């Protein structure tokens, strides 16, 4: 990773900061996102050298591009935060604007980071994977380039999830995020909705558009395991107890312990089989 990538990310950060007029809350958001981007890069490096990706280990150019996709995956968060600030509400954060698309647009306009494979990884890292495969830019790639693009987005998605899981154990609990703060008391303690249950036990990542309450949100985070691509990543989820952390939070808001135990068994059994 060269200095120019960090300089580019820092420029995007400073540009956003200058538009936030010293607002401590919104500046704290972009600071967290900058730190998150660095940690995702470190997670991605570990995945690259885990032994599962010899193509990248043996090719410096591909390795550099993968690291660029990792570092820049959330570059659109800075612009998204500015837009939320101008709307005078964090309620729009993660809802009204698509930071993946915002980030992809930024990279597309800034060579040498405009390679379609990198842009695709940034654009769709937070989307359902079907959107990546249906993207016309992906379809236009050669078969060899499609293979590389798939590697990039899989590394980014895994590395991103590992950090988001880890944050639940450290300074930024799911109980502090904008979604939780926007919920009514009834929504915080509501049972898991039937639509979310069905998706989870079909081993699908929960569509965020179907999330209605806090327990839905927690189960949505747990469901990320169904989109993890590398055995190393699953090993990290298991060894660090990330699922237990989320289930313990869920127990505070959802009284059906039998159902939570069912989720726990189903999830941990799936991880063991996939590892």
Buried (B, 14 or more C-beta within 10 A) or exposed (E): EEEEBBEBBEEBBEEBBEBBEEBEEBBEBBEBBBEBBBBBBEBBBBBBEBEBBEBBBEBEEBBBBBBBBBBBBBBBBBBBBBBBBEEEEBBBBBBEBBBBBBBBBBBBEBEEBEBBBBBBBBBBBBBBBEEBBEBEBBEEBEEEBBEBBBBBBBBBBBBBBBBBBBBBBEEBEBBEBBBBEEBEEEBBBBBBBEBBBEBBEEEEBBEBEBBBBBBBBBBBBBBBBBBBBBBBBBEBBBEBEBBBBBBEBBEEBBEBEEBBEEBBEBBBEBBEEEE
